[in-house]
């Protein structure tokens, strides 16, 4: 399975109405914030903070799509 396959499966999963409703809950907001913080922090560490602005923008964009705040 390559990255394109994973991306397609993720898009299909996120298009489901039940998944969308679950992702809009307050609990999901807290979990997604923690996950996005951890992933962006790891990305910043791996890149030596060279791409902090881009990573932060990507994190914020993902948070807008996933969360309710």
N, CA, C and O atoms as a Tinker XYZ file with bonds, in Angstrom:
   276  protein
     1  N      0.853000   -1.167000    0.000000    73     2
     2  CA     0.000000    0.000000    0.000000    64     1     3
     3  C      0.904000    1.237000    0.000000    63     2     4     5
     4  O      1.787000    1.375000    0.847000    81     3
     5  N      0.674000    2.109000   -0.939000    73     3     6
     6  CA     1.493000    3.318000   -1.018000    64     5     7
     7  C      0.735000    4.516000   -0.452000    63     6     8     9
     8  O     -0.415000    4.396000   -0.029000    81     7
     9  N      1.386000    5.652000   -0.453000    73     7    10
    10  CA     0.801000    6.860000    0.130000    64     9    11
    11  C     -0.499000    7.262000   -0.562000    63    10    12    13
    12  O     -1.425000    7.736000    0.097000    81    11
    13  N     -0.582000    7.081000   -1.872000    73    11    14
    14  CA    -1.815000    7.431000   -2.597000    64    13    15
    15  C     -2.992000    6.578000   -2.142000    63    14    16    17
    16  O     -4.109000    7.075000   -2.004000    81    15
    17  N     -2.737000    5.283000   -1.908000    73    15    18
    18  CA    -3.804000    4.401000   -1.424000    64    17    19
    19  C     -4.281000    4.829000   -0.042000    63    18    20    21
    20  O     -5.481000    4.858000    0.233000    81    19
    21  N     -3.336000    5.158000    0.813000    73    19    22
    22  CA    -3.682000    5.595000    2.167000    64    21    23
    23  C     -4.474000    6.893000    2.111000    63    22    24    25
    24  O     -5.452000    7.059000    2.840000    81    23
    25  N     -4.055000    7.809000    1.250000    73    23    26
    26  CA    -4.752000    9.086000    1.107000    64    25    27
    27  C     -6.180000    8.877000    0.628000    63    26    28    29
    28  O     -7.100000    9.502000    1.155000    81    27
    29  N     -6.384000    8.017000   -0.353000    73    27    30
    30  CA    -7.731000    7.742000   -0.865000    64    29    31
    31  C     -8.618000    7.143000    0.217000    63    30    32    33
    32  O     -9.781000    7.523000    0.353000    81    31
    33  N     -8.069000    6.205000    0.988000    73    31    34
    34  CA    -8.856000    5.590000    2.062000    64    33    35
    35  C     -9.203000    6.613000    3.135000    63    34    36    37
    36  O    -10.313000    6.604000    3.667000    81    35
    37  N     -8.275000    7.482000    3.452000    73    35    38
    38  CA    -8.533000    8.511000    4.450000    64    37    39
    39  C     -9.619000    9.466000    3.970000    63    38    40    41
    40  O    -10.503000    9.833000    4.744000    81    39
    41  N     -9.566000    9.871000    2.709000    73    39    42
    42  CA   -10.587000   10.767000    2.164000    64    41    43
    43  C    -11.961000   10.115000    2.199000    63    42    44    45
    44  O    -12.944000   10.757000    2.568000    81    43
    45  N    -12.034000    8.849000    1.818000    73    43    46
    46  CA   -13.302000    8.124000    1.840000    64    45    47
    47  C    -13.843000    8.043000    3.259000    63    46    48    49
    48  O    -15.032000    8.263000    3.490000    81    47
    49  N    -12.975000    7.729000    4.202000    73    47    50
    50  CA   -13.355000    7.645000    5.605000    64    49    51
    51  C    -13.903000    8.971000    6.098000    63    50    52    53
    52  O    -14.938000    9.006000    6.764000    81    51
    53  N    -13.228000   10.054000    5.780000    73    51    54
    54  CA   -13.624000   11.371000    6.273000    64    53    55
    55  C    -14.873000   11.925000    5.596000    63    54    56    57
    56  O    -15.460000   12.887000    6.091000    81    55
    57  N    -15.287000   11.345000    4.488000    73    55    58
    58  CA   -16.491000   11.793000    3.804000    64    57    59
    59  C    -17.763000   11.187000    4.398000    63    58    60    61
    60  O    -18.864000   11.641000    4.085000    81    59
    61  N    -17.629000   10.175000    5.244000    73    59    62
    62  CA   -18.772000    9.525000    5.871000    64    61    63
    63  C    -19.443000   10.494000    6.856000    63    62    64    65
    64  O    -18.762000   11.119000    7.669000    81    63
    65  N    -20.775000   10.619000    6.783000    73    63    66
    66  CA   -21.507000   11.563000    7.636000    64    65    67
    67  C    -21.341000   11.255000    9.125000    63    66    68    69
    68  O    -21.206000   12.173000    9.934000    81    67
    69  N    -21.350000    9.983000    9.489000    73    67    70
    70  CA   -21.191000    9.619000   10.898000    64    69    71
    71  C    -19.801000   10.003000   11.405000    63    70    72    73
    72  O    -19.647000   10.463000   12.536000    81    71
    73  N    -18.816000    9.813000   10.574000    73    71    74
    74  CA   -17.451000   10.188000   10.945000    64    73    75
    75  C    -17.361000   11.700000   11.097000    63    74    76    77
    76  O    -16.753000   12.197000   12.045000    81    75
    77  N    -17.958000   12.424000   10.177000    73    75    78
    78  CA   -17.950000   13.888000   10.260000    64    77    79
    79  C    -18.612000   14.379000   11.546000    63    78    80    81
    80  O    -18.102000   15.287000   12.203000    81    79
    81  N    -19.759000   13.776000   11.908000    73    79    82
    82  CA   -20.442000   14.157000   13.139000    64    81    83
    83  C    -19.578000   13.862000   14.362000    63    82    84    85
    84  O    -19.487000   14.679000   15.278000    81    83
    85  N    -18.952000   12.704000   14.372000    73    83    86
    86  CA   -18.085000   12.331000   15.499000    64    85    87
    87  C    -16.900000   13.280000   15.605000    63    86    88    89
    88  O    -16.480000   13.633000   16.708000    81    87
    89  N    -16.363000   13.690000   14.472000    73    87    90
    90  CA   -15.215000   14.587000   14.473000    64    89    91
    91  C    -15.564000   15.992000   14.923000    63    90    92    93
    92  O    -14.677000   16.764000   15.287000    81    91
    93  N    -16.831000   16.331000   14.905000    73    91    94
    94  CA   -17.261000   17.661000   15.332000    64    93    95
    95  C    -17.567000   17.722000   16.828000    63    94    96    97
    96  O    -17.917000   18.787000   17.337000    81    95
    97  N    -17.444000   16.608000   17.536000    73    95    98
    98  CA   -17.721000   16.605000   18.973000    64    97    99
    99  C    -16.582000   17.282000   19.741000    63    98   100   101
   100  O    -15.469000   17.418000   19.232000    81    99
   101  N    -16.876000   17.702000   20.969000    73    99   102
   102  CA   -15.874000   18.369000   21.803000    64   101   103
   103  C    -14.735000   17.422000   22.160000    63   102   104   105
   104  O    -13.573000   17.826000   22.194000    81   103
   105  N    -15.070000   16.168000   22.425000    73   103   106
   106  CA   -14.038000   15.178000   22.741000    64   105   107
   107  C    -13.097000   14.992000   21.548000    63   106   108   109
   108  O    -11.879000   14.918000   21.712000    81   107
   109  N    -13.667000   14.919000   20.369000    73   107   110
   110  CA   -12.845000   14.772000   19.165000    64   109   111
   111  C    -11.971000   16.001000   18.962000    63   110   112   113
   112  O    -10.834000   15.885000   18.504000    81   111
   113  N    -12.488000   17.168000   19.296000    73   111   114
   114  CA   -11.708000   18.405000   19.178000    64   113   115
   115  C    -10.472000   18.330000   20.066000    63   114   116   117
   116  O     -9.369000   18.673000   19.639000    81   115
   117  N    -10.660000   17.885000   21.292000    73   115   118
   118  CA    -9.526000   17.766000   22.213000    64   117   119
   119  C     -8.503000   16.749000   21.720000    63   118   120   121
   120  O     -7.298000   16.994000   21.760000    81   119
   121  N     -8.999000   15.607000   21.254000    73   119   122
   122  CA    -8.099000   14.565000   20.761000    64   121   123
   123  C     -7.360000   15.038000   19.517000    63   122   124   125
   124  O     -6.152000   14.834000   19.397000    81   123
   125  N     -8.074000   15.665000   18.597000    73   123   126
   126  CA    -7.432000   16.114000   17.360000    64   125   127
   127  C     -6.392000   17.198000   17.642000    63   126   128   129
   128  O     -5.337000   17.226000   17.008000    81   127
   129  N     -6.684000   18.086000   18.586000    73   127   130
   130  CA    -5.708000   19.118000   18.947000    64   129   131
   131  C     -4.429000   18.493000   19.499000    63   130   132   133
   132  O     -3.326000   18.888000   19.122000    81   131
   133  N     -4.581000   17.523000   20.389000    73   131   134
   134  CA    -3.410000   16.848000   20.963000    64   133   135
   135  C     -2.619000   16.106000   19.887000    63   134   136   137
   136  O     -1.390000   16.155000   19.862000    81   135
   137  N     -3.327000   15.429000   19.013000    73   135   138
   138  CA    -2.665000   14.686000   17.940000    64   137   139
   139  C     -1.943000   15.629000   16.983000    63   138   140   141
   140  O     -0.787000   15.397000   16.631000    81   139
   141  N     -2.619000   16.680000   16.569000    73   139   142
   142  CA    -1.996000   17.637000   15.649000    64   141   143
   143  C     -0.794000   18.330000   16.288000    63   142   144   145
   144  O      0.208000   18.585000   15.619000    81   143
   145  N     -0.894000   18.634000   17.578000    73   143   146
   146  CA     0.239000   19.230000   18.285000    64   145   147
   147  C      1.429000   18.275000   18.312000    63   146   148   149
   148  O      2.569000   18.682000   18.088000    81   147
   149  N      1.152000   17.008000   18.588000    73   147   150
   150  CA     2.226000   16.013000   18.648000    64   149   151
   151  C      2.881000   15.814000   17.281000    63   150   152   153
   152  O      4.106000   15.754000   17.173000    81   151
   153  N      2.058000   15.713000   16.249000    73   151   154
   154  CA     2.595000   15.502000   14.901000    64   153   155
   155  C      3.375000   16.721000   14.435000    63   154   156   157
   156  O      4.459000   16.580000   13.869000    81   155
   157  N      2.845000   17.906000   14.661000    73   155   158
   158  CA     3.562000   19.108000   14.223000    64   157   159
   159  C      4.848000   19.284000   15.023000    63   158   160   161
   160  O      5.865000   19.713000   14.480000    81   159
   161  N      4.805000   18.953000   16.309000    73   159   162
   162  CA     6.018000   19.025000   17.118000    64   161   163
   163  C      7.082000   18.056000   16.630000    63   162   164   165
   164  O      8.264000   18.396000   16.578000    81   163
   165  N      6.663000   16.856000   16.276000    73   163   166
   166  CA     7.610000   15.865000   15.748000    64   165   167
   167  C      8.188000   16.322000   14.416000    63   166   168   169
   168  O      9.383000   16.169000   14.166000    81   167
   169  N      7.336000   16.884000   13.563000    73   167   170
   170  CA     7.804000   17.374000   12.267000    64   169   171
   171  C      8.809000   18.509000   12.443000    63   170   172   173
   172  O      9.810000   18.576000   11.730000    81   171
   173  N      8.541000   19.388000   13.386000    73   171   174
   174  CA     9.475000   20.492000   13.644000    64   173   175
   175  C     10.806000   19.971000   14.175000    63   174   176   177
   176  O     11.866000   20.488000   13.824000    81   175
   177  N     10.746000   18.948000   15.021000    73   175   178
   178  CA    11.968000   18.372000   15.564000    64   177   179
   179  C     12.786000   17.696000   14.461000    63   178   180   181
   180  O     14.002000   17.871000   14.384000    81   179
   181  N     12.113000   16.929000   13.617000    73   179   182
   182  CA    12.795000   16.206000   12.542000    64   181   183
   183  C     13.433000   17.169000   11.541000    63   182   184   185
   184  O     14.515000   16.902000   11.019000    81   183
   185  N     12.769000   18.270000   11.279000    73   183   186
   186  CA    13.287000   19.236000   10.293000    64   185   187
   187  C     14.207000   20.273000   10.930000    63   186   188   189
   188  O     14.671000   21.194000   10.258000    81   187
   189  N     14.465000   20.123000   12.214000    73   187   190
   190  CA    15.322000   21.093000   12.879000    64   189   191
   191  C     14.713000   22.485000   12.919000    63   190   192   193
   192  O     15.425000   23.489000   12.913000    81   191
   193  N     13.394000   22.532000   12.959000    73   191   194
   194  CA    12.624000   23.788000   12.993000    64   193   195
   195  C     12.834000   24.650000   11.751000    63   194   196   197
   196  O     12.526000   25.842000   11.755000    81   195
   197  N     13.354000   24.046000   10.697000    73   195   198
   198  CA    13.607000   24.788000    9.458000    64   197   199
   199  C     12.305000   25.213000    8.772000    63   198   200   201
   200  O     12.263000   26.240000    8.094000    81   199
   201  N     11.245000   24.422000    8.950000    73   199   202
   202  CA     9.992000   24.674000    8.251000    64   201   203
   203  C      8.851000   24.960000    9.227000    63   202   204   205
   204  O      7.705000   24.601000    8.957000    81   203
   205  N      9.148000   25.596000   10.344000    73   203   206
   206  CA     8.132000   25.837000   11.370000    64   205   207
   207  C      6.902000   26.555000   10.837000    63   206   208   209
   208  O      5.778000   26.181000   11.174000    81   207
   209  N      7.093000   27.572000   10.017000    73   207   210
   210  CA     5.939000   28.322000    9.500000    64   209   211
   211  C      5.024000   27.437000    8.662000    63   210   212   213
   212  O      3.803000   27.476000    8.817000    81   211
   213  N      5.614000   26.641000    7.775000    73   211   214
   214  CA     4.812000   25.760000    6.915000    64   213   215
   215  C      4.118000   24.681000    7.740000    63   214   216   217
   216  O      2.959000   24.351000    7.487000    81   215
   217  N      4.827000   24.132000    8.726000    73   215   218
   218  CA     4.243000   23.097000    9.573000    64   217   219
   219  C      3.082000   23.666000   10.374000    63   218   220   221
   220  O      2.041000   23.020000   10.499000    81   219
   221  N      3.247000   24.852000   10.911000    73   219   222
   222  CA     2.177000   25.487000   11.685000    64   221   223
   223  C      0.969000   25.772000   10.807000    63   222   224   225
   224  O     -0.168000   25.559000   11.231000    81   223
   225  N      1.200000   26.249000    9.591000    73   223   226
   226  CA     0.088000   26.508000    8.665000    64   225   227
   227  C     -0.642000   25.212000    8.322000    63   226   228   229
   228  O     -1.872000   25.189000    8.276000    81   227
   229  N      0.100000   24.138000    8.082000    73   227   230
   230  CA    -0.513000   22.841000    7.767000    64   229   231
   231  C     -1.302000   22.319000    8.968000    63   230   232   233
   232  O     -2.395000   21.775000    8.807000    81   231
   233  N     -0.751000   22.485000   10.166000    73   231   234
   234  CA    -1.430000   22.051000   11.382000    64   233   235
   235  C     -2.739000   22.814000   11.565000    63   234   236   237
   236  O     -3.770000   22.219000   11.877000    81   235
   237  N     -2.695000   24.124000   11.372000    73   235   238
   238  CA    -3.890000   24.950000   11.523000    64   237   239
   239  C     -4.942000   24.615000   10.474000    63   238   240   241
   240  O     -6.135000   24.587000   10.776000    81   239
   241  N     -4.508000   24.363000    9.252000    73   239   242
   242  CA    -5.452000   23.994000    8.189000    64   241   243
   243  C     -6.110000   22.655000    8.496000    63   242   244   245
   244  O     -7.315000   22.494000    8.298000    81   243
   245  N     -5.334000   21.706000    8.975000    73   243   246
   246  CA    -5.891000   20.402000    9.343000    64   245   247
   247  C     -6.869000   20.555000   10.503000    63   246   248   249
   248  O     -7.917000   19.908000   10.521000    81   247
   249  N     -6.538000   21.399000   11.461000    73   247   250
   250  CA    -7.410000   21.612000   12.614000    64   249   251
   251  C     -8.749000   22.209000   12.183000    63   250   252   253
   252  O     -9.793000   21.845000   12.725000    81   251
   253  N     -8.725000   23.111000   11.227000    73   251   254
   254  CA    -9.975000   23.695000   10.734000    64   253   255
   255  C    -10.849000   22.650000   10.067000    63   254   256   257
   256  O    -12.073000   22.688000   10.195000    81   255
   257  N    -10.228000   21.716000    9.352000    73   255   258
   258  CA   -10.993000   20.668000    8.668000    64   257   259
   259  C    -11.527000   19.626000    9.642000    63   258   260   261
   260  O    -12.629000   19.109000    9.462000    81   259
   261  N    -10.749000   19.320000   10.667000    73   259   262
   262  CA   -11.121000   18.243000   11.591000    64   261   263
   263  C    -11.955000   18.714000   12.762000    63   262   264   265
   264  O    -12.883000   18.024000   13.185000    81   263
   265  N    -11.640000   19.857000   13.278000    73   263   266
   266  CA   -12.256000   20.289000   14.527000    64   265   267
   267  C    -13.491000   21.133000   14.350000    63   266   268   269
   268  O    -13.976000   21.363000   13.243000    81   267
   269  N    -13.984000   21.587000   15.496000    73   267   270
   270  CA   -15.170000   22.442000   15.474000    64   269   271
   271  C    -14.857000   23.841000   15.997000    63   270   272   273
   272  O    -15.764000   24.636000   16.241000    81   271
   273  N    -13.571000   24.136000   16.169000    73   271   274
   274  CA   -13.175000   25.473000   16.633000    64   273   275
   275  C    -12.191000   26.088000   15.687000    63   274   276
   276  O    -11.741000   27.212000   15.909000    81   275
